[in-house]
Amino acid sequence: MTHGTIKEIREAILSGDLGAIGALDMPESYRGVTVHADETGMFDGQHSRDKDPRKSLHVDEVPVPELGPGEALVAVMASAINYNTVWTSIFEPLPTFKFLQRYGKLSPLAKRHDLPYHVVGSDAAGVVLRTGPGVHNWKPGDEVVAHCLNVELEGPDGHNDTMLDSEQRIWGFETNFGGLAEIALVKANQLMPKPAHLTWEEAACPGLVNSTAYRQLVSRNGADMKQGDVVLIWGASGGLGSYATQYALNGGAIPVCVVSSPEKAEICRKLGAELVIDRNAEGYRFWKDEHNQDPKEWQRFGAKIRELTGGEDPDIVFEHPGRETFGASVYAARKGGTIVTCASTSGYVHQYDNRYLWMNLKRIIGSHFANYRESWEANRLIAKGLIHPTLSKTYSLDETGQAALDVHRNAHQGKVGVLCLAPEEGLGVRDPATRERHIDRINAFRGA
């Protein structure tokens, strides 16, 4: 049996000869960003902030996995960094090998994922190389992006909302063969059309965060935002918040953007937001010490929001920092308001004063990624130029450790991209006319 090379695949894609992809032989191996099972103790005793992803993330040559029914192998032109890759790289809250071992027990096919290395990454833009039995909507040569919901749907629970599937996992975090690699293994129902006006790296960066923000804020499964809602958005210039800000503005809501620097405030204003709080400039200290919060600071924060909104409290609080901010979020939401949370980047154990929740009839909603329908709708908005990528900087595959460190230390804006098979930035645009119409918004985060 002859095996093709990664170079042949790349050349076919770069030349636009996508019809030839299916005729190329598959390579035996590819380069992927990995963590190693025998290194999960390397940061023991260190504080989270001191753990360095550059030490734990490797670029290894790994075998191409067997292709199963309902699956596809994708040549990845570009990917992006999400917080889950940071968590994977510092082995918190637990090493991801526990996820892979659990998945491996599900079936002989799932056993492929239980390996002593984990190819990470939950975003990808690229070209379909091969499809498994039972895949009819996609073929080799299709330009695609992948969302990160991995489901089995053999039980009843996921058939109303696939996020509730008993075997729901996040691809590249709770499964192997993720997107920070030259080739990725996905289920066919992760695939969506690549927006034609974007470059590979731009198309790769919305996936996880765009779909997450859509479900969290817009979907009936989340906050069900309506016109006129005041929406408090933490980290409004970051990966998630930059999309939440766009959805609020698109949907006729009033975003109140919380950021940590004048530069980040300026980005929010560039997106069209008018109400911005620089939390560092205001000097908020929601915690007196490690164990006690300061309600007076909640009150000061709430007063600042009302000053900006003309006396109104937030209908919706878009939460993802977690421990550091959650007490303030519950306090700040209006009577009958909603706090919708999808992450805990500053700590998983939240404390809040329940009197503000129960006596004021507020709701806390947990929101995790998005189902296929929500992801498709979110991607459609990108393709139509109604929501835009928030790519600020792009790294090479070999520099993924540094890219993850940037996100870990919050030294980034928007999304940080990673070139995989794409040899340089700026490739992959098929609709230059649409691109030209939206170029200022597409580039809003560049170099930030």
Buried (B, 14 or more C-beta within 10 A) or exposed (E): EEEBEBEBBBEBBBEEEBEBBEEBEBBEBBBBBBBBBEBBEBBEEEEBEEBBBBBBBBBBEBEBBEBBEBBBBBBBBBBBBBBBBBBBBBBBEEBBBEBBBBBBEBEEBBEBBBBEBBBBBBBBBBBBBBBBEEBEEBBBBBBBBBBBBBBBBEEEBBEEBBBBBEBBBBBBBBBBBBBBBBBBBBBBBBBBBBBBBBBBBBBBBBBBBBBBBBBBBBBEBBBBBEEEBBBBBBBBBBBBBBBBBBBBBBBEBBBBBBBBBEEBBBBBEBBBBEBBBBBEEEEBEBBEEEEEBBBEBBEBBBEBBBEBBEEBBBBBBBBBBBBBBBBBBBBBBBEEBBBBBBBBBBBEEBBBBEEBBEEBEBEBBEBBBBBBEBBBBBBBBBBEBEBBBBBBBBBBBEBBBBBBBBBBEBEBBBBBBBBBBBEEBEBBBEBEEBBEEBEEBBBBBBEB
